Amino acid sequence: MATAYGPYGPGSEPRRGLVPPVLRAPFEARVWREFLYLMISLPMALLTFTYAVVMLSLGAGLLITFLGVPVLGAALAGCRGIGVVERARARALLGLEVAEPEPVRTSGGKRGPVSWVGALLKSGTSWRHALYALLHLPWAIFGFTVAIVFACYGWGFATYPLWRWVFPTYLGRPGIELFEDGSRGRHFYLDTPFEVTAACVLGVLVLLATPWVMRALTTVDRLLVIGLLGPSRLATRVWELESDRGTVVDTAAADLRRIERDLHDGAQARLVALAMDLGLAKEKLDEDPQTAARMVDEAHGEIKLALQELRDLARGIHPAILTDRGLGPALSALAARCTVPVTVTTDLPQRPAPAIEGIAYFTVSELLQNISKHSAARTADVDVWRADGRVMLRVGDDGRGGANASAGGSGLAGLAERIEAVDGVLIVHSPPGGPTSVTVELPWR
């Protein structure tokens, strides 16, 4: 993992600049990158607009022949290629990360140019790329014009006292000519000290406003790129569901492996040893009744331990109290087994879906285990309530804090993935020194 440090070394705080941010803004790299983006947008938009209009018009005109469909397919394919370039340009100059849109998928898994062209024509993503190529030109003209006017007038007037000498030296004029009164033969120049100072002040004001103008202009570009060149909401949702399905499958497989391991290493091994002890006791029953009785008594104790392990394992799969009595009593029973005193408050007018109850129960179970093992807390509390059709959980403690759900491989990170798989949210607030508060939001159904 790479860690970025400030200019003053690890752990040091950067000094506050002596120049206010509003005065530094015109000189920041972000403003110049946005300005460069707007400058490049015009020639790019001219090329893409020309390509889209020519190819789409040619394809539409040739639809009366067999050539129209492949030409339209080539036009849409080219527009998708333009989208790749535009996303890369936005990423490099605007810092805008836009996911790749869904690829062209032929129906039924068919292959061949005919199927591919048909998929292109049916793809809404391809037509959105073509729409971008058509709509970007008018906005690029406007953005280019406004950006160049603000930049030129701002820097030109702000530095006017430094280059005004060019006019009398090389042009035979005292300064910039504002306008000319042809009827009277009068000319108005910016040449007096007051006029030069006023022009300089105006240029500085325009220059200070330029970063905000650049940001406003590029915000529209960002919206165009995200809305027309990125994945659609449906495709994004499908991707999220596929990712959630993978998480659920991985979680189920991990739980199955855990159950198999617990059975193999715990109850199964104990039952195998119990069978061997009972076999030995049976052999000694006639020869040494006292030893056989002692071995049977030991086997009885082993049976009790095996039954307890099986009960614990069954409780880990799905506790009976959760099915019979609901989330409130199940959490109270869970809190009673915690090594830290836990206060449970439940306010649910009715029971949520059984699957949500199970997720809520095991979420609280894992959070309480973390409190017992890592927090060094004296007390903890669990609150459960319903709000706007959602199940809300809050588990807090007065321990040492420092919990981090974003750390890869941590228990909280895995728990967050499981919760996100059902459209839930996990929020951790755990500053160093505590206290820690973990809030979980789950759907009601």
C-alpha positions in Angstrom: 0.0 0.0 0.0 1.4 3.4 -1.0 1.1 6.2 1.6 1.2 9.8 0.5 2.9 12.2 2.9 2.7 16.0 3.0 5.6 18.2 1.9 6.8 18.4 5.5 7.3 14.7 6.1 5.3 11.9 7.7 2.8 12.9 10.3 3.5 16.6 9.9 0.8 19.2 9.3 1.1 21.4 6.2 1.5 25.1 7.0 -1.3 27.4 6.1 -0.5 29.5 3.1 0.0 33.2 3.6 -2.0 33.9 0.4 -5.8 33.4 0.8 -7.3 30.6 -1.4 -9.3 33.1 -3.5 -6.0 34.8 -4.6 -4.2 31.5 -5.2 -7.0 30.0 -7.3 -6.1 31.6 -10.6 -2.6 30.0 -10.4 -3.6 26.5 -9.3 -3.0 23.6 -11.6 -6.6 22.5 -11.5 -7.7 25.8 -13.2 -5.2 25.4 -16.0 -6.2 21.8 -16.6 -9.8 22.8 -16.8 -8.9 25.7 -19.2 -6.9 23.2 -21.3 -9.9 20.9 -21.4 -12.1 23.6 -22.6 -9.6 24.7 -25.3 -9.2 21.1 -26.6 -13.0 20.5 -26.5 -13.7 22.8 -29.5 -11.5 21.0 -32.1 -12.5 17.6 -30.6 -16.2 18.5 -30.8 -15.8 19.7 -34.4 -14.2 16.4 -35.4 -16.7 14.2 -33.6 -19.7 16.3 -34.7 -18.6 16.1 -38.4 -18.0 12.4 -38.1 -21.3 11.7 -36.5 -23.3 13.8 -38.9 -21.6 12.5 -42.0 -21.7 8.8 -41.0 -25.3 8.9 -39.6 -26.6 10.8 -42.6 -24.9 8.5 -45.0 -26.2 5.4 -43.2 -29.7 6.8 -43.1 -29.6 7.7 -46.7 -28.3 4.2 -47.7 -31.0 2.4 -45.7 -32.9 1.8 -49.0 -30.0 -0.5 -49.9 -28.2 -3.2 -48.0 -25.3 -0.8 -47.3 -27.2 1.4 -44.9 -27.2 -0.9 -41.9 -23.5 -1.7 -41.8 -22.7 2.0 -42.3 -24.9 2.9 -39.3 -23.2 0.2 -37.4 -19.8 1.6 -38.3 -21.0 5.1 -37.3 -22.1 3.9 -33.8 -18.9 1.9 -33.4 -16.9 5.0 -34.2 -19.0 7.0 -31.7 -18.2 4.4 -29.0 -14.5 4.9 -29.9 -14.9 8.6 -29.5 -16.4 7.9 -26.0 -13.2 6.1 -25.0 -11.1 9.1 -26.0 -13.4 11.6 -24.2 -13.5 9.5 -21.0 -9.7 9.4 -21.1 -9.5 13.2 -21.6 -11.9 13.8 -18.7 -9.9 11.5 -16.5 -6.6 13.1 -17.3 -7.6 16.8 -17.2 -10.7 16.9 -14.9 -9.9 14.0 -12.6 -13.3 12.4 -13.5 -13.4 8.7 -13.2 -16.2 7.2 -15.3 -16.7 3.5 -15.5 -16.7 1.8 -18.9 -20.2 1.4 -20.3 -21.6 -2.1 -20.9 -20.1 -3.8 -23.9 -22.0 -4.8 -27.0 -23.7 -8.1 -26.4 -25.2 -10.2 -29.2 -28.5 -11.9 -28.4 -28.3 -15.6 -27.8 -24.5 -15.6 -27.8 -24.4 -15.4 -31.6 -21.2 -14.4 -33.3 -20.5 -12.8 -36.6 -20.6 -9.3 -38.2 -24.3 -9.3 -38.8 -25.1 -10.1 -35.1 -22.6 -7.6 -33.9 -24.0 -4.8 -36.1 -27.5 -5.7 -35.0 -26.4 -5.5 -31.3 -24.9 -2.1 -32.0 -28.1 -0.8 -33.4 -30.1 -2.1 -30.5 -27.7 -0.8 -27.9 -28.9 2.3 -26.1 -25.3 3.0 -25.0 -24.2 3.3 -28.7 -27.0 5.9 -29.4 -26.1 7.8 -26.3 -22.5 8.1 -27.6 -23.9 9.4 -30.9 -26.0 11.9 -29.0 -23.0 13.1 -27.2 -21.1 13.7 -30.4 -24.0 15.8 -31.7 -24.7 17.8 -28.5 -21.1 18.5 -27.5 -20.3 20.9 -30.3 -22.7 23.8 -29.3 -21.6 23.5 -25.7 -17.9 23.3 -26.7 -18.3 26.5 -28.7 -19.9 28.3 -25.8 -17.4 27.0 -23.3 -14.4 27.8 -25.5 -15.6 31.3 -26.1 -16.4 32.1 -22.4 -13.1 30.6 -21.2 -10.9 32.4 -23.8 -12.7 35.7 -23.1 -12.3 35.5 -19.3 -8.7 34.3 -19.5 -7.6 36.8 -22.1 -9.4 39.8 -20.6 -8.4 38.8 -17.1 -4.7 38.4 -17.7 -4.6 41.1 -20.3 -6.1 43.9 -18.1 -4.4 42.6 -14.9 -1.0 42.9 -16.5 -1.8 46.0 -18.6 0.6 48.4 -16.8 3.4 46.0 -17.7 2.9 45.9 -21.4 1.2 49.3 -22.2 4.6 50.6 -23.4 4.1 48.5 -26.6 1.4 51.0 -27.9 3.4 54.2 -27.9 6.7 52.5 -28.9 5.5 50.4 -31.8 1.9 51.4 -32.7 2.0 55.2 -32.2 -0.9 55.1 -29.7 -1.0 56.0 -26.1 -2.8 52.8 -25.1 -5.7 50.5 -25.8 -8.3 52.2 -27.9 -11.7 51.7 -26.3 -13.8 53.3 -29.0 -13.7 56.0 -31.7 -16.1 58.8 -32.4 -15.9 59.1 -36.1 -18.1 62.1 -36.5 -15.8 64.2 -34.3 -12.6 62.4 -35.0 -12.0 61.7 -31.3 -10.4 58.5 -29.9 -10.6 57.2 -26.4 -7.6 55.4 -25.0 -6.7 53.8 -21.7 -3.7 56.0 -21.1 -4.2 58.1 -18.0 -2.9 56.7 -14.6 -6.5 56.4 -13.3 -7.7 54.6 -16.4 -4.7 52.2 -16.3 -5.3 51.5 -12.6 -9.0 50.9 -13.2 -8.3 48.5 -16.1 -5.8 46.7 -13.9 -8.3 46.4 -11.0 -11.0 45.2 -13.5 -8.6 42.6 -14.9 -7.8 41.3 -11.4 -11.5 41.0 -10.6 -12.1 39.1 -13.8 -9.0 36.9 -13.1 -10.3 36.1 -9.6 -13.7 35.1 -11.1 -12.1 32.9 -13.8 -11.6 29.7 -11.6 -15.3 29.7 -10.7 -16.3 30.2 -14.3 -14.0 27.4 -15.4 -15.4 25.1 -12.8 -19.0 25.9 -13.8 -18.3 25.3 -17.5 -16.5 22.0 -16.8 -19.3 20.9 -14.5 -21.6 20.7 -17.5 -18.9 18.7 -19.4 -18.7 16.4 -16.4 -22.5 15.9 -16.5 -22.4 15.2 -20.3 -19.6 12.6 -19.9 -21.3 10.9 -17.0 -24.8 10.9 -18.4 -24.0 10.0 -22.0 -20.6 8.2 -22.0 -20.9 6.3 -18.8 -22.8 3.2 -18.0 -26.6 3.5 -17.7 -28.4 3.3 -14.4 -29.8 -0.1 -15.4 -26.3 -1.4 -16.3 -24.9 -0.1 -13.1 -27.6 -1.7 -11.1 -27.1 -5.0 -12.9 -23.4 -4.8 -12.1 -24.1 -4.1 -8.5 -26.5 -7.1 -8.3 -23.9 -9.4 -9.9 -21.3 -8.2 -7.4 -23.8 -8.7 -4.6 -24.6 -12.1 -5.8 -20.9 -13.0 -5.8 -20.6 -11.7 -2.3 -23.6 -13.8 -1.1 -22.2 -16.9 -2.8 -18.8 -16.4 -1.3 -20.3 -15.8 2.1 -22.5 -19.0 1.9 -19.5 -21.0 0.8 -17.4 -19.7 3.7 -20.2 -20.5 6.1 -20.5 -24.0 4.7 -16.7 -24.5 5.1 -16.9 -23.2 8.7 -19.7 -25.6 9.5 -17.9 -28.5 7.9 -14.7 -27.6 9.8 -16.5 -27.3 13.1 -18.3 -30.6 12.6 -15.1 -32.4 11.6 -12.8 -30.9 14.3 -15.4 -30.8 17.1 -18.4 -32.9 17.4 -17.4 -35.5 14.8 -14.0 -36.1 16.4 -15.6 -36.3 19.8 -18.2 -38.8 18.7 -15.5 -41.0 17.0 -13.5 -41.0 20.3 -16.8 -41.7 22.1 -17.5 -44.8 19.9 -14.0 -46.1 20.5 -14.3 -45.6 24.3 -17.7 -47.4 24.3 -16.2 -50.3 22.3 -13.4 -50.7 24.9 -15.9 -50.5 27.7 -17.9 -53.2 26.1 -14.9 -55.5 25.9 -14.0 -54.9 29.6 -17.6 -55.3 30.8 -17.1 -59.0 31.8 -13.4 -58.8 32.7 -13.3 -55.6 34.7 -16.8 -54.2 35.5 -15.4 -51.3 37.6 -13.1 -50.0 34.7 -16.0 -50.5 32.3 -18.3 -48.4 34.5 -15.7 -45.7 34.8 -15.3 -45.6 31.0 -19.0 -45.5 30.5 -19.2 -42.6 32.9 -16.5 -40.7 31.0 -18.4 -41.5 27.8 -21.5 -39.9 29.3 -19.6 -36.7 29.9 -18.2 -36.8 26.3 -21.8 -37.1 25.1 -22.8 -34.0 27.0 -19.9 -32.0 25.6 -20.8 -33.2 22.0 -24.4 -32.2 22.5 -23.3 -28.8 23.7 -21.0 -28.3 20.7 -23.9 -29.3 18.4 -26.2 -26.8 20.1 -23.6 -24.1 19.7 -23.2 -25.0 16.0 -26.9 -25.0 15.4 -27.2 -21.6 17.2 -24.5 -20.3 14.8 -26.5 -21.5 11.8 -29.8 -20.0 12.9 -30.8 -19.7 16.5 -34.2 -21.2 17.5 -35.0 -18.2 19.7 -34.8 -15.9 16.6 -37.3 -18.0 14.7 -39.7 -18.5 17.6 -39.6 -15.1 19.4 -38.1 -12.6 17.1 -35.1 -10.2 17.0 -35.5 -8.6 20.4 -35.4 -11.7 22.6 -32.7 -13.2 20.4 -30.5 -10.1 20.8 -31.1 -10.1 24.5 -29.9 -13.8 24.7 -26.9 -12.8 22.6 -26.0 -9.9 24.9 -26.3 -12.2 27.9 -23.4 -14.3 26.6 -21.2 -11.3 25.8 -18.2 -10.8 28.2 -19.0 -7.1 28.3 -22.3 -5.8 30.0 -24.6 -5.0 27.1 -27.9 -3.0 27.2 -30.3 -3.9 24.5 -33.2 -1.6 23.3 -35.5 -2.8 20.6 -38.4 -0.8 19.1 -39.8 -2.8 16.2 -43.6 -2.5 15.7 -43.5 -5.9 13.8 -41.1 -8.4 12.6 -39.1 -7.7 9.4 -38.4 -10.4 6.8 -36.8 -13.5 8.2 -33.7 -13.1 6.0 -33.3 -9.5 7.3 -33.8 -10.7 10.9 -31.0 -13.3 10.4 -28.6 -10.7 8.9 -29.4 -8.2 11.7 -28.8 -11.0 14.4 -25.5 -12.1 12.9 -24.4 -8.5 12.4 -24.9 -7.7 16.1 -23.3 -11.1 17.0 -20.1 -10.3 15.1 -20.0 -6.7 16.4 -20.4 -7.9 20.0 -17.6 -10.5 19.4 -15.3 -7.7 18.2 -16.2 -5.7 21.4 -15.3 -8.6 23.6 -12.0 -9.4 21.8 -10.6 -6.0 20.8 -12.3 -3.0 22.4 -11.3 -3.3 26.1 -14.7 -1.7 26.7 -16.5 -1.6 30.1 -20.0 -1.3 28.7 -21.8 -1.6 25.4 -25.3 -1.0 24.0 -27.4 -2.2 21.2 -30.3 -0.2 19.8 -32.7 -1.5 17.1 -35.5 0.5 15.6 -37.5 1.0 12.4 -37.2 4.3 10.4 -38.8 5.0 6.9 -39.2 1.3 6.0 -35.6 0.4 7.1 -34.2 -1.6 10.0 -31.7 0.5 11.9 -29.1 -1.0 14.2 -26.6 0.8 16.4 -23.9 -1.0 18.4 -21.7 1.2 20.6 -19.1 0.8 23.3 -16.9 2.9 25.5 -13.7 1.1 24.4 -10.4 2.4 23.0 -11.8 2.9 19.4 -9.7 2.8 16.3 -12.0 0.4 14.4 -11.8 0.7 10.6 -14.2 -0.8 8.2 -12.1 0.2 5.1 -9.1 -1.9 6.1 -8.8 -4.8 3.7 -9.2 -8.2 5.4 -10.7 -6.9 8.6 -13.9 -8.4 10.1 -15.7 -5.1 9.6 -14.8 -5.0 5.9 -16.2 -8.4 5.4 -19.3 -7.5 7.4 -19.8 -4.4 5.3 -19.7 -6.5 2.1 -22.4 -8.8 3.4 -24.6 -5.9 4.4 -24.1 -4.2 1.0 -25.2 -7.4 -0.7 -28.7 -6.8 0.5 -28.7 -3.0 -0.2 -27.7 -2.2 3.3 -25.2 0.4 4.7 -22.6 0.1 7.5 -21.1 3.3 9.0 -18.3 3.2 11.6 -17.4 6.1 13.8 -14.5 5.1 16.0 -11.9 7.8 16.7 -8.7 6.7 18.5 -9.5 6.6 22.2 -13.2 5.9 21.6 -16.0 5.6 21.9 -17.0 3.4 19.0 -20.4 3.5 17.3 -21.4 1.3 14.4 -24.6 2.1 12.6 -26.2 -0.4 10.2 -29.1 0.2 7.9 -31.0 -2.7 6.4 -34.1 -3.0 4.2 -37.3 -4.0 5.9 -38.2 -6.5 3.2 
